[in-house]
Amino acid sequence: MASGLPDYFRGVDVAYQNLSEMITRPKYGGALMESGSETLVPDGWATLDLIIGKGMLYGATIWLDHTSSQANSYLDVLLDGTSLNNISFLRLNDYGIAKPRSSIITINKYDPVDHIYSVGLSYGLTFESYLMLIYYEEHNTNPTVHYRLVYALI
Amino acid sequence: MRIELRGIIQSRDIGKTHVDLLVTVDRPDNYVKHHMGVDVKVNRGTILKFLSDFYGLPPGKIEWPEHISTKPGDIERASAF
């Protein structure tokens, strides 16, 4: 908790404050967006996007074209070498992991009839060296995956 | 002129990898994004050459922060849950 001269005696001036703690935040560059589409090989995986640097994710959406079932496929996001998701579309839907920021990846739409699947990434994730977005196909088909990712780098 | 590399972005689109570079020019908050190319080799040498050619500076004058590596670790496929 801050102590020293109260702010109502003078304006905020760190030189006059006795602060027990000071939190600084890095200055981020402007928002950037990456987007694209990738058709996978059966039972394969693809790196959709690789962002090398320090930064913060503002949000991302990944969706599939209408193909066949992709219920057991999943999207992974790696931050600084750590894999943060291996939960399939099916499980995300079964357990209702759909509320933004309740998990790293949340399901936006799960339609096993028309084969529409869409997931989102929570905003506010920071990374120190890289962010990698990977799609894993588990059905021996070749779906086309679309992604849109907004972020900033320091 | 002070050029510092701040990021390397490799995005897949329709079977190709688009490579972009983010740099700061003269000021730490003056970010500029460059499209380096499609399906180009990404390593320290190719990036420094691209920026060196673009800005007319010797490669040694391009600043490269320690946290930026062109080779993130190998990825092992995780089991789906």
gemmi code that builds the backbone of each chain (N, CA, C; Angstrom):
import gemmi

chains = {
    "A": [
        ("MET", (0.854, -1.189, 0.000), (0.000, 0.000, 0.000), (0.888, 1.237, 0.000)),
        ("ALA", (0.489, 2.230, -0.739), (1.302, 3.432, -0.861), (1.193, 4.276, 0.406)),
        ("SER", (2.274, 4.943, 0.763), (2.229, 5.874, 1.892), (3.009, 7.110, 1.491)),
        ("GLY", (3.017, 8.130, 2.369), (3.712, 9.357, 2.032), (2.705, 10.465, 1.857)),
        ("LEU", (3.011, 11.441, 1.062), (2.099, 12.565, 0.871), (0.814, 12.099, 0.194)),
        ("PRO", (-0.319, 12.376, 0.791), (-1.572, 12.006, 0.115), (-1.712, 12.783, -1.195)),
        ("ASP", (-2.403, 12.180, -2.108), (-2.543, 12.806, -3.420), (-3.312, 14.120, -3.369)),
        ("TYR", (-4.151, 14.315, -2.296), (-4.928, 15.571, -2.289), (-4.105, 16.766, -1.852)),
        ("PHE", (-2.877, 16.546, -1.351), (-1.988, 17.663, -1.057), (-1.221, 18.110, -2.293)),
        ("ARG", (-0.949, 17.207, -3.169), (-0.266, 17.573, -4.408), (-0.572, 16.498, -5.440)),
        ("GLY", (-0.326, 16.789, -6.681), (-0.583, 15.826, -7.750), (0.318, 14.616, -7.596)),
        ("VAL", (-0.028, 13.574, -8.292), (0.771, 12.360, -8.234), (2.155, 12.632, -8.816)),
        ("ASP", (3.161, 12.385, -8.007), (4.542, 12.595, -8.445), (5.367, 11.524, -7.754)),
        ("VAL", (5.843, 10.561, -8.516), (6.527, 9.425, -7.891), (7.740, 9.862, -7.086)),
        ("ALA", (8.301, 11.019, -7.435), (9.475, 11.485, -6.693), (9.114, 11.848, -5.258)),
        ("TYR", (7.823, 12.156, -4.972), (7.390, 12.540, -3.632), (6.641, 11.431, -2.920)),
        ("GLN", (6.443, 10.310, -3.572), (5.681, 9.224, -2.977), (6.623, 8.184, -2.376)),
        ("ASN", (6.212, 7.649, -1.252), (6.931, 6.530, -0.669), (6.124, 5.282, -1.001)),
        ("LEU", (6.482, 4.627, -2.064), (5.689, 3.514, -2.548), (6.295, 2.193, -2.098)),
        ("SER", (5.441, 1.344, -1.525), (5.919, 0.022, -1.124), (6.051, -0.884, -2.337)),
        ("GLU", (5.352, -0.524, -3.375), (5.400, -1.354, -4.579), (5.081, -0.482, -5.786)),
        ("MET", (5.794, -0.718, -6.844), (5.473, 0.001, -8.074), (5.376, -1.020, -9.207)),
        ("ILE", (4.285, -0.981, -9.886), (4.081, -1.911, -10.995), (4.193, -1.135, -12.296)),
        ("THR", (5.075, -1.582, -13.129), (5.179, -0.954, -14.448), (4.707, -1.953, -15.489)),
        ("ARG", (4.226, -1.482, -16.566), (3.829, -2.408, -17.622), (4.600, -2.060, -18.886)),
        ("PRO", (4.904, -3.059, -19.682), (5.627, -2.774, -20.916), (4.744, -2.023, -21.895)),
        ("LYS", (5.379, -1.299, -22.759), (4.635, -0.562, -23.768), (4.502, -1.448, -25.000)),
        ("TYR", (3.289, -1.709, -25.398), (3.067, -2.573, -26.552), (2.937, -1.731, -27.808)),
        ("GLY", (3.325, -2.339, -28.905), (3.123, -1.686, -30.183), (1.657, -1.738, -30.547)),
        ("GLY", (1.317, -1.193, -31.684), (-0.075, -1.195, -32.105), (-0.571, -2.609, -32.362)),
        ("ALA", (-1.879, -2.743, -32.399), (-2.474, -4.052, -32.644), (-2.135, -4.533, -34.055)),
        ("LEU", (-1.870, -5.814, -34.160), (-1.556, -6.438, -35.444), (-2.510, -7.606, -35.655)),
        ("MET", (-2.778, -7.935, -36.898), (-3.668, -9.059, -37.166), (-3.043, -10.004, -38.185)),
        ("GLU", (-3.182, -11.285, -37.927), (-2.780, -12.303, -38.900), (-4.015, -13.142, -39.193)),
        ("SER", (-4.146, -13.545, -40.444), (-5.268, -14.415, -40.789), (-4.856, -15.298, -41.952)),
        ("GLY", (-5.543, -16.405, -42.092), (-5.216, -17.297, -43.197), (-6.072, -18.544, -43.170)),
        ("SER", (-5.849, -19.385, -44.149), (-6.568, -20.659, -44.265), (-5.566, -21.731, -44.644)),
        ("GLU", (-5.741, -22.899, -44.052), (-4.813, -23.977, -44.352), (-5.572, -25.284, -44.484)),
        ("THR", (-5.324, -26.015, -45.563), (-5.931, -27.333, -45.744), (-4.945, -28.387, -45.267)),
        ("LEU", (-5.427, -29.233, -44.363), (-4.516, -30.194, -43.744), (-4.435, -31.492, -44.531)),
        ("VAL", (-3.348, -32.186, -44.329), (-3.252, -33.546, -44.849), (-3.947, -34.450, -43.837)),
        ("PRO", (-4.530, -35.605, -44.285), (-5.238, -36.484, -43.359), (-4.375, -36.885, -42.168)),
        ("ASP", (-4.996, -36.830, -40.989), (-4.352, -37.207, -39.736), (-3.091, -36.389, -39.460)),
        ("GLY", (-3.024, -35.233, -40.047), (-1.816, -34.428, -39.892), (-2.022, -33.258, -38.943)),
        ("TRP", (-1.056, -32.405, -38.890), (-1.167, -31.200, -38.088), (-0.468, -30.067, -38.821)),
        ("ALA", (-0.845, -28.876, -38.493), (-0.277, -27.725, -39.186), (-0.062, -26.574, -38.225)),
        ("THR", (1.080, -25.943, -38.357), (1.303, -24.695, -37.634), (0.619, -23.598, -38.427)),
        ("LEU", (-0.415, -23.020, -37.853), (-1.150, -21.975, -38.559), (-0.414, -20.649, -38.481)),
        ("ASP", (0.126, -20.374, -37.308), (0.772, -19.079, -37.138), (1.880, -19.197, -36.097)),
        ("LEU", (2.976, -18.535, -36.356), (4.088, -18.488, -35.407), (4.513, -17.031, -35.267)),
        ("ILE", (4.413, -16.532, -34.058), (4.787, -15.143, -33.788), (5.945, -15.159, -32.809)),
        ("ILE", (7.092, -14.725, -33.275), (8.296, -14.729, -32.438), (8.508, -13.317, -31.906)),
        ("GLY", (8.637, -13.206, -30.590), (8.841, -11.905, -29.959), (8.171, -11.912, -28.595)),
        ("LYS", (8.184, -10.757, -27.931), (7.448, -10.614, -26.671), (6.144, -9.904, -26.984)),
        ("GLY", (5.063, -10.382, -26.422), (3.828, -9.698, -26.751), (2.637, -10.162, -25.963)),
        ("MET", (1.491, -9.760, -26.458), (0.220, -10.096, -25.816), (-0.812, -10.421, -26.881)),
        ("LEU", (-1.584, -11.461, -26.591), (-2.669, -11.839, -27.487), (-3.927, -11.068, -27.110)),
        ("TYR", (-4.546, -10.446, -28.089), (-5.803, -9.734, -27.835), (-7.005, -10.634, -28.094)),
        ("GLY", (-6.810, -11.632, -28.931), (-7.905, -12.552, -29.204), (-7.672, -13.307, -30.488)),
        ("ALA", (-8.351, -14.422, -30.633), (-8.219, -15.211, -31.859), (-9.453, -16.078, -32.031)),
        ("THR", (-9.783, -16.329, -33.276), (-10.884, -17.221, -33.608), (-10.395, -18.182, -34.676)),
        ("ILE", (-10.772, -19.434, -34.513), (-10.385, -20.462, -35.481), (-11.648, -21.246, -35.824)),
        ("TRP", (-11.908, -21.447, -37.104), (-13.109, -22.179, -37.494), (-12.814, -23.055, -38.700)),
        ("LEU", (-13.718, -24.014, -38.929), (-13.540, -24.987, -40.006), (-14.625, -24.827, -41.047)),
        ("ASP", (-14.272, -25.145, -42.263), (-15.293, -25.244, -43.307), (-16.159, -26.462, -43.049)),
        ("HIS", (-17.299, -26.486, -43.684), (-18.161, -27.661, -43.575), (-17.459, -28.807, -44.297)),
        ("THR", (-17.048, -29.814, -43.555), (-16.400, -30.975, -44.176), (-17.062, -32.216, -43.608)),
        ("SER", (-16.310, -33.066, -43.008), (-16.883, -34.184, -42.260), (-16.650, -33.880, -40.783)),
        ("SER", (-16.938, -34.842, -39.945), (-16.780, -34.583, -38.514), (-15.321, -34.274, -38.163)),
        ("GLN", (-15.158, -33.293, -37.322), (-13.835, -32.992, -36.762), (-13.946, -32.927, -35.238)),
        ("ALA", (-14.905, -33.674, -34.689), (-15.219, -33.561, -33.260), (-14.013, -33.820, -32.366)),
        ("ASN", (-13.166, -34.741, -32.763), (-12.038, -35.106, -31.897), (-10.753, -34.342, -32.204)),
        ("SER", (-10.816, -33.471, -33.185), (-9.636, -32.657, -33.480), (-9.536, -31.526, -32.468)),
        ("TYR", (-8.399, -30.888, -32.455), (-8.232, -29.822, -31.478), (-7.195, -28.808, -31.930)),
        ("LEU", (-7.276, -27.693, -31.263), (-6.335, -26.613, -31.530), (-5.437, -26.456, -30.314)),
        ("ASP", (-4.172, -26.281, -30.554), (-3.245, -26.053, -29.444), (-2.599, -24.681, -29.605)),
        ("VAL", (-2.313, -24.076, -28.488), (-1.550, -22.836, -28.522), (-0.338, -23.042, -27.621)),
        ("LEU", (0.818, -22.759, -28.152), (2.055, -22.869, -27.388), (2.559, -21.479, -27.073)),
        ("LEU", (2.801, -21.250, -25.789), (3.406, -19.990, -25.388), (4.774, -20.299, -24.808)),
        ("ASP", (5.804, -19.785, -25.417), (7.174, -19.969, -24.927), (7.503, -21.448, -24.720)),
        ("GLY", (7.004, -22.294, -25.598), (7.340, -23.711, -25.550), (6.387, -24.565, -24.740)),
        ("THR", (5.424, -23.951, -24.063), (4.484, -24.718, -23.253), (3.171, -24.904, -24.001)),
        ("SER", (2.771, -26.170, -24.141), (1.505, -26.488, -24.787), (0.370, -26.232, -23.805)),
        ("LEU", (-0.646, -25.494, -24.243), (-1.683, -25.072, -23.300), (-3.044, -25.697, -23.543)),
        ("ASN", (-3.192, -26.497, -24.569), (-4.491, -27.125, -24.784), (-4.363, -28.420, -25.572)),
        ("ASN", (-5.032, -29.459, -25.078), (-5.192, -30.663, -25.884), (-6.639, -31.160, -25.790)),
        ("ILE", (-7.542, -30.235, -25.530), (-8.956, -30.596, -25.376), (-9.639, -30.506, -26.735)),
        ("SER", (-10.272, -31.602, -27.127), (-10.916, -31.653, -28.448), (-12.183, -30.796, -28.470)),
        ("PHE", (-12.673, -30.550, -29.685), (-13.938, -29.816, -29.835), (-15.053, -30.526, -29.071)),
        ("LEU", (-15.054, -31.854, -29.165), (-16.083, -32.658, -28.507), (-16.085, -32.421, -27.002)),
        ("ARG", (-14.906, -32.480, -26.397), (-14.813, -32.313, -24.942), (-15.124, -30.877, -24.525)),
        ("LEU", (-14.653, -29.944, -25.309), (-14.970, -28.542, -24.988), (-16.476, -28.354, -24.942)),
        ("ASN", (-17.159, -29.002, -25.902), (-18.615, -28.886, -25.945), (-19.277, -29.680, -24.821)),
        ("ASP", (-18.802, -30.921, -24.608), (-19.396, -31.778, -23.573), (-19.369, -31.103, -22.208)),
        ("TYR", (-18.264, -30.444, -21.915), (-18.114, -29.858, -20.589), (-18.445, -28.370, -20.554)),
        ("GLY", (-18.979, -27.887, -21.629), (-19.445, -26.500, -21.649), (-18.351, -25.479, -21.446)),
        ("ILE", (-17.158, -25.787, -21.961), (-16.045, -24.836, -21.809), (-16.187, -23.795, -22.922)),
        ("ALA", (-17.062, -22.857, -22.636), (-17.448, -21.898, -23.668), (-17.389, -20.456, -23.191)),
        ("LYS", (-17.220, -20.286, -21.891), (-17.215, -18.931, -21.362), (-15.840, -18.298, -21.602)),
        ("PRO", (-15.780, -17.142, -22.236), (-14.474, -16.528, -22.499), (-13.642, -16.398, -21.234)),
        ("ARG", (-12.394, -16.755, -21.310), (-11.395, -16.691, -20.242), (-11.584, -17.769, -19.176)),
        ("SER", (-12.554, -18.677, -19.371), (-12.664, -19.785, -18.418), (-11.590, -20.813, -18.714)),
        ("SER", (-11.060, -20.775, -19.910), (-10.000, -21.669, -20.312), (-9.197, -20.946, -21.394)),
        ("ILE", (-8.027, -21.480, -21.699), (-7.219, -20.840, -22.741), (-7.976, -20.831, -24.065)),
        ("ILE", (-8.611, -21.981, -24.357), (-9.392, -22.108, -25.589), (-10.830, -22.438, -25.207)),
        ("THR", (-11.772, -21.762, -25.807), (-13.183, -22.025, -25.528), (-13.916, -22.266, -26.840)),
        ("ILE", (-14.975, -23.055, -26.743), (-15.720, -23.400, -27.957), (-16.781, -22.324, -28.218)),
        ("ASN", (-16.844, -21.902, -29.459), (-17.841, -20.899, -29.850), (-19.039, -21.551, -30.525)),
        ("LYS", (-18.751, -22.559, -31.353), (-19.843, -23.251, -32.041), (-19.435, -24.706, -32.242)),
        ("TYR", (-20.395, -25.586, -31.949), (-20.150, -27.020, -32.116), (-21.389, -27.597, -32.775)),
        ("ASP", (-21.283, -27.924, -34.028), (-22.425, -28.430, -34.785), (-21.993, -29.691, -35.535)),
        ("PRO", (-22.196, -30.868, -34.916), (-21.740, -32.117, -35.539), (-22.631, -32.563, -36.700)),
        ("VAL", (-23.751, -31.874, -36.916), (-24.633, -32.228, -38.034), (-24.117, -31.578, -39.324)),
        ("ASP", (-23.930, -30.278, -39.267), (-23.412, -29.570, -40.450), (-21.889, -29.419, -40.405)),
        ("HIS", (-21.289, -29.992, -39.375), (-19.826, -29.992, -39.235), (-19.248, -28.574, -39.189)),
        ("ILE", (-19.817, -27.796, -38.314), (-19.304, -26.433, -38.103), (-18.675, -26.382, -36.709)),
        ("TYR", (-17.419, -26.047, -36.664), (-16.693, -25.989, -35.394), (-15.938, -24.665, -35.340)),
        ("SER", (-16.005, -24.032, -34.187), (-15.306, -22.769, -34.037), (-14.849, -22.616, -32.596)),
        ("VAL", (-13.622, -22.193, -32.404), (-13.112, -21.949, -31.051), (-12.478, -20.562, -30.983)),
        ("GLY", (-12.358, -20.063, -29.765), (-11.729, -18.764, -29.553), (-10.621, -18.884, -28.534)),
        ("LEU", (-9.677, -17.973, -28.606), (-8.593, -17.926, -27.623), (-8.834, -16.750, -26.688)),
        ("SER", (-8.532, -16.969, -25.425), (-8.723, -15.900, -24.447), (-7.772, -14.747, -24.710)),
        ("TYR", (-8.242, -13.546, -24.453), (-7.377, -12.385, -24.635), (-6.547, -12.159, -23.369)),
        ("GLY", (-5.472, -11.451, -23.539), (-4.636, -11.124, -22.386), (-3.486, -12.075, -22.137)),
        ("LEU", (-3.337, -13.097, -22.977), (-2.213, -14.021, -22.798), (-0.928, -13.309, -23.214)),
        ("THR", (0.056, -13.358, -22.342), (1.330, -12.733, -22.701), (2.359, -13.814, -23.000)),
        ("PHE", (3.326, -13.491, -23.817), (4.392, -14.445, -24.125), (5.716, -13.705, -24.175)),
        ("GLU", (6.764, -14.438, -23.823), (8.091, -13.821, -23.697), (8.976, -14.087, -24.896)),
        ("SER", (8.730, -15.186, -25.594), (9.594, -15.472, -26.753), (8.803, -15.866, -28.006)),
        ("TYR", (7.728, -16.629, -27.851), (6.915, -16.890, -29.040), (5.532, -17.420, -28.715)),
        ("LEU", (4.659, -17.276, -29.674), (3.306, -17.835, -29.633), (3.126, -18.654, -30.899)),
        ("MET", (2.638, -19.875, -30.733), (2.449, -20.742, -31.898), (1.035, -21.323, -31.854)),
        ("LEU", (0.371, -21.288, -32.981), (-0.989, -21.808, -33.099), (-0.935, -23.050, -33.979)),
        ("ILE", (-1.381, -24.180, -33.416), (-1.271, -25.451, -34.147), (-2.632, -26.128, -34.181)),
        ("TYR", (-2.987, -26.678, -35.336), (-4.231, -27.445, -35.453), (-3.872, -28.917, -35.664)),
        ("TYR", (-4.511, -29.799, -34.870), (-4.289, -31.239, -34.983), (-5.547, -31.905, -35.524)),
        ("GLU", (-5.407, -32.585, -36.641), (-6.525, -33.261, -37.293), (-6.526, -34.719, -36.850)),
        ("GLU", (-7.677, -35.214, -36.363), (-7.734, -36.551, -35.764), (-8.686, -37.494, -36.503)),
        ("HIS", (-9.126, -37.133, -37.703), (-10.180, -37.921, -38.354), (-9.781, -38.464, -39.724)),
        ("ASN", (-8.525, -38.407, -40.046), (-8.046, -38.917, -41.326), (-8.749, -38.272, -42.522)),
        ("THR", (-9.034, -37.016, -42.392), (-9.613, -36.251, -43.512), (-8.750, -35.006, -43.715)),
        ("ASN", (-9.129, -34.197, -44.651), (-8.333, -32.985, -44.887), (-9.188, -31.724, -44.844)),
        ("PRO", (-9.531, -31.292, -43.630), (-10.343, -30.080, -43.484), (-9.542, -28.820, -43.781)),
        ("THR", (-10.264, -27.770, -44.096), (-9.622, -26.467, -44.232), (-9.905, -25.666, -42.963)),
        ("VAL", (-8.846, -25.178, -42.370), (-8.935, -24.447, -41.113), (-8.665, -22.967, -41.390)),
        ("HIS", (-9.511, -22.131, -40.828), (-9.337, -20.677, -40.988), (-9.007, -20.070, -39.626)),
        ("TYR", (-8.175, -19.072, -39.619), (-7.838, -18.445, -38.346), (-7.713, -16.941, -38.495)),
        ("ARG", (-7.940, -16.272, -37.412), (-7.784, -14.812, -37.344), (-7.283, -14.495, -35.948)),
        ("LEU", (-6.183, -13.817, -35.868), (-5.498, -13.631, -34.584), (-5.066, -12.166, -34.458)),
        ("VAL", (-5.394, -11.563, -33.327), (-5.031, -10.153, -33.092), (-4.110, -10.095, -31.874)),
        ("TYR", (-3.029, -9.340, -31.991), (-2.022, -9.335, -30.934), (-1.210, -8.048, -31.025)),
        ("ALA", (-0.305, -7.899, -30.089), (0.654, -6.794, -30.153), (1.992, -7.297, -29.653)),
        ("LEU", (3.040, -6.734, -30.181), (4.387, -7.070, -29.725), (5.012, -5.856, -29.039)),
        ("ILE", (5.886, -6.140, -28.093), (6.605, -5.067, -27.414), (7.741, -4.597, -28.298)),
    ],
    "B": [
        ("MET", (20.326, 6.244, -38.006), (19.080, 5.491, -37.941), (19.267, 4.249, -37.068)),
        ("ARG", (18.285, 4.034, -36.167), (18.366, 2.879, -35.275), (17.223, 1.915, -35.609)),
        ("ILE", (17.597, 0.710, -36.022), (16.611, -0.307, -36.391), (16.738, -1.476, -35.417)),
        ("GLU", (15.635, -1.830, -34.791), (15.652, -2.968, -33.874), (14.555, -3.947, -34.261)),
        ("LEU", (14.924, -5.193, -34.402), (13.945, -6.243, -34.704), (13.102, -6.510, -33.461)),
        ("ARG", (11.788, -6.513, -33.619), (10.897, -6.761, -32.476), (10.070, -8.034, -32.640)),
        ("GLY", (9.972, -8.526, -33.876), (9.187, -9.744, -34.038), (9.323, -10.349, -35.416)),
        ("ILE", (9.126, -11.662, -35.466), (9.120, -12.407, -36.728), (7.789, -13.141, -36.777)),
        ("ILE", (7.033, -12.949, -37.829), (5.695, -13.547, -37.916), (5.635, -14.445, -39.146)),
        ("GLN", (5.262, -15.699, -38.928), (5.143, -16.657, -40.031), (3.718, -17.179, -40.050)),
        ("SER", (2.975, -16.814, -41.074), (1.551, -17.147, -41.140), (1.273, -18.029, -42.345)),
        ("ARG", (0.541, -19.121, -42.103), (0.172, -20.020, -43.200), (-1.096, -19.520, -43.878)),
        ("ASP", (-1.095, -19.545, -45.194), (-2.297, -19.195, -45.945), (-2.245, -19.898, -47.289)),
        ("ILE", (-3.222, -20.750, -47.524), (-3.383, -21.488, -48.779), (-2.064, -22.151, -49.187)),
        ("GLY", (-1.517, -22.908, -48.270), (-0.352, -23.718, -48.574), (0.969, -22.976, -48.612)),
        ("LYS", (0.952, -21.715, -48.279), (2.205, -20.950, -48.300), (2.435, -20.275, -46.947)),
        ("THR", (3.705, -20.017, -46.666), (4.056, -19.334, -45.427), (4.473, -17.894, -45.720)),
        ("HIS", (3.707, -16.974, -45.191), (4.020, -15.549, -45.355), (4.874, -15.104, -44.168)),
        ("VAL", (5.968, -14.452, -44.472), (6.886, -14.032, -43.409), (6.896, -12.506, -43.315)),
        ("ASP", (6.625, -12.014, -42.119), (6.666, -10.576, -41.856), (7.652, -10.293, -40.733)),
        ("LEU", (8.205, -9.109, -40.768), (9.114, -8.680, -39.705), (8.573, -7.402, -39.084)),
        ("LEU", (8.643, -7.329, -37.768), (8.249, -6.107, -37.079), (9.511, -5.468, -36.518)),
        ("VAL", (9.704, -4.206, -36.824), (10.891, -3.506, -36.318), (10.462, -2.173, -35.712)),
        ("THR", (11.332, -1.632, -34.874), (11.139, -0.247, -34.452), (12.207, 0.592, -35.159)),
        ("VAL", (11.788, 1.764, -35.576), (12.675, 2.648, -36.334), (12.902, 3.922, -35.529)),
        ("ASP", (14.126, 4.131, -35.111), (14.575, 5.321, -34.382), (13.984, 5.477, -32.980)),
        ("ARG", (12.680, 5.248, -32.834), (12.076, 5.387, -31.506), (11.555, 4.024, -31.063)),
        ("PRO", (11.543, 3.779, -29.727), (11.060, 2.468, -29.263), (9.579, 2.254, -29.523)),
        ("ASP", (8.843, 3.307, -29.848), (7.410, 3.124, -30.070), (7.016, 3.320, -31.538)),
        ("ASN", (8.016, 3.397, -32.394), (7.709, 3.594, -33.821), (7.828, 2.250, -34.547)),
        ("TYR", (6.745, 1.490, -34.532), (6.757, 0.134, -35.081), (6.446, 0.159, -36.578)),
        ("VAL", (7.207, -0.633, -37.314), (6.969, -0.758, -38.757), (6.989, -2.246, -39.099)),
        ("LYS", (5.980, -2.678, -39.866), (5.899, -4.089, -40.253), (6.298, -4.224, -41.717)),
        ("HIS", (7.167, -5.181, -41.996), (7.627, -5.424, -43.359), (7.232, -6.828, -43.806)),
        ("HIS", (6.823, -6.949, -45.046), (6.565, -8.279, -45.598), (7.875, -8.781, -46.205)),
        ("MET", (8.453, -9.793, -45.588), (9.762, -10.280, -46.049), (9.624, -11.157, -47.292)),
        ("GLY", (8.520, -11.887, -47.379), (8.336, -12.725, -48.557), (7.455, -13.924, -48.262)),
        ("VAL", (7.306, -14.780, -49.287), (6.480, -15.986, -49.174), (7.385, -17.196, -49.344)),
        ("ASP", (7.274, -18.139, -48.398), (8.084, -19.363, -48.416), (9.579, -19.050, -48.508)),
        ("VAL", (10.000, -18.023, -47.810), (11.425, -17.667, -47.804), (12.101, -18.322, -46.608)),
        ("LYS", (13.383, -18.504, -46.711), (14.140, -19.059, -45.591), (14.185, -18.034, -44.466)),
        ("VAL", (13.946, -18.520, -43.260), (13.973, -17.616, -42.111), (15.111, -18.013, -41.200)),
        ("ASN", (16.143, -17.235, -41.206), (17.224, -17.414, -40.239), (17.871, -16.047, -40.011)),
        ("ARG", (18.804, -16.015, -39.105), (19.402, -14.729, -38.734), (20.012, -14.021, -39.952)),
        ("GLY", (20.655, -14.815, -40.794), (21.325, -14.232, -41.954), (20.358, -13.615, -42.947)),
        ("THR", (19.278, -14.357, -43.271), (18.333, -13.835, -44.275), (17.592, -12.607, -43.741)),
        ("ILE", (17.295, -12.619, -42.443), (16.569, -11.478, -41.862), (17.463, -10.238, -41.829)),
        ("LEU", (18.685, -10.412, -41.387), (19.600, -9.263, -41.335), (19.862, -8.714, -42.731)),
        ("LYS", (19.967, -9.608, -43.720), (20.203, -9.144, -45.094), (18.999, -8.352, -45.605)),
        ("PHE", (17.801, -8.862, -45.322), (16.593, -8.165, -45.773), (16.534, -6.752, -45.179)),
        ("LEU", (16.720, -6.665, -43.866), (16.621, -5.353, -43.212), (17.777, -4.439, -43.602)),
        ("SER", (18.934, -5.050, -43.763), (20.105, -4.275, -44.176), (19.887, -3.663, -45.560)),
        ("ASP", (19.367, -4.473, -46.478), (19.095, -3.975, -47.828), (18.013, -2.903, -47.809)),
        ("PHE", (16.982, -3.131, -46.995), (15.844, -2.201, -46.989), (16.244, -0.838, -46.443)),
        ("TYR", (16.992, -0.852, -45.352), (17.329, 0.423, -44.695), (18.690, 0.978, -45.092)),
        ("GLY", (19.437, 0.226, -45.899), (20.741, 0.705, -46.326), (21.745, 0.793, -45.188)),
        ("LEU", (21.633, -0.154, -44.250), (22.558, -0.184, -43.118), (23.372, -1.469, -43.177)),
        ("PRO", (24.576, -1.475, -42.623), (25.309, -2.742, -42.520), (24.545, -3.702, -41.602)),
        ("PRO", (24.579, -4.997, -41.875), (23.848, -5.959, -41.032), (24.198, -5.834, -39.557)),
        ("GLY", (25.440, -5.505, -39.270), (25.862, -5.383, -37.874), (25.218, -4.232, -37.135)),
        ("LYS", (24.616, -3.318, -37.869), (23.954, -2.171, -37.238), (22.484, -2.450, -36.901)),
        ("ILE", (21.969, -3.587, -37.385), (20.594, -3.955, -37.051), (20.595, -4.582, -35.652)),
        ("GLU", (19.792, -4.061, -34.767), (19.772, -4.585, -33.388), (18.859, -5.804, -33.305)),
        ("TRP", (19.361, -6.822, -32.632), (18.652, -8.102, -32.523), (18.516, -8.441, -31.039)),
        ("PRO", (17.336, -8.297, -30.442), (17.167, -8.586, -29.005), (17.410, -10.057, -28.684)),
        ("GLU", (17.828, -10.312, -27.467), (18.180, -11.688, -27.065), (16.986, -12.634, -27.069)),
        ("HIS", (15.788, -12.091, -26.811), (14.632, -12.999, -26.682), (14.110, -13.477, -28.038)),
        ("ILE", (14.660, -12.966, -29.112), (14.167, -13.382, -30.429), (15.086, -14.452, -31.006)),
        ("SER", (14.489, -15.636, -31.203), (15.213, -16.751, -31.808), (14.437, -17.215, -33.026)),
        ("THR", (15.138, -17.539, -34.081), (14.436, -18.004, -35.285), (14.096, -19.480, -35.202)),
        ("LYS", (14.541, -20.143, -34.136), (14.282, -21.576, -34.017), (13.621, -21.903, -32.686)),
        ("PRO", (12.299, -21.706, -32.581), (11.609, -22.162, -31.379), (11.753, -23.670, -31.237)),
        ("GLY", (11.595, -24.178, -30.043), (11.826, -25.595, -29.775), (10.979, -26.526, -30.617)),
        ("ASP", (11.442, -27.774, -30.754), (10.684, -28.779, -31.497), (9.370, -29.058, -30.779)),
        ("ILE", (8.370, -29.365, -31.584), (7.040, -29.596, -31.041), (6.746, -31.087, -31.044)),
        ("GLU", (6.302, -31.601, -29.912), (5.849, -32.991, -29.852), (4.336, -32.993, -29.815)),
        ("ARG", (3.750, -33.889, -30.596), (2.295, -33.939, -30.656), (1.734, -34.460, -29.334)),
        ("ALA", (0.822, -33.677, -28.753), (0.195, -34.096, -27.508), (-0.985, -35.007, -27.820)),
        ("SER", (-1.383, -35.820, -26.838), (-2.559, -36.665, -27.023), (-3.810, -35.840, -26.753)),
        ("ALA", (-4.804, -36.049, -27.604), (-6.038, -35.290, -27.433), (-6.805, -35.802, -26.236)),
        ("PHE", (-7.527, -34.919, -25.580), (-8.375, -35.317, -24.466), (-9.820, -35.287, -24.951)),
    ],
}
model = gemmi.Model(1)
for chain_id, residues in chains.items():
    chain = gemmi.Chain(chain_id)
    for i, (resn, *xyz) in enumerate(residues, 1):
        res = gemmi.Residue()
        res.name, res.seqid = resn, gemmi.SeqId(i, " ")
        for name, pos in zip(("N", "CA", "C"), xyz):
            atom = gemmi.Atom()
            atom.name, atom.element = name, gemmi.Element(name[0])
            atom.pos, atom.b_iso = gemmi.Position(*pos), 0.0
            res.add_atom(atom)
        chain.add_residue(res)
    model.add_chain(chain)
structure = gemmi.Structure()
structure.add_model(model)
structure.setup_entities()
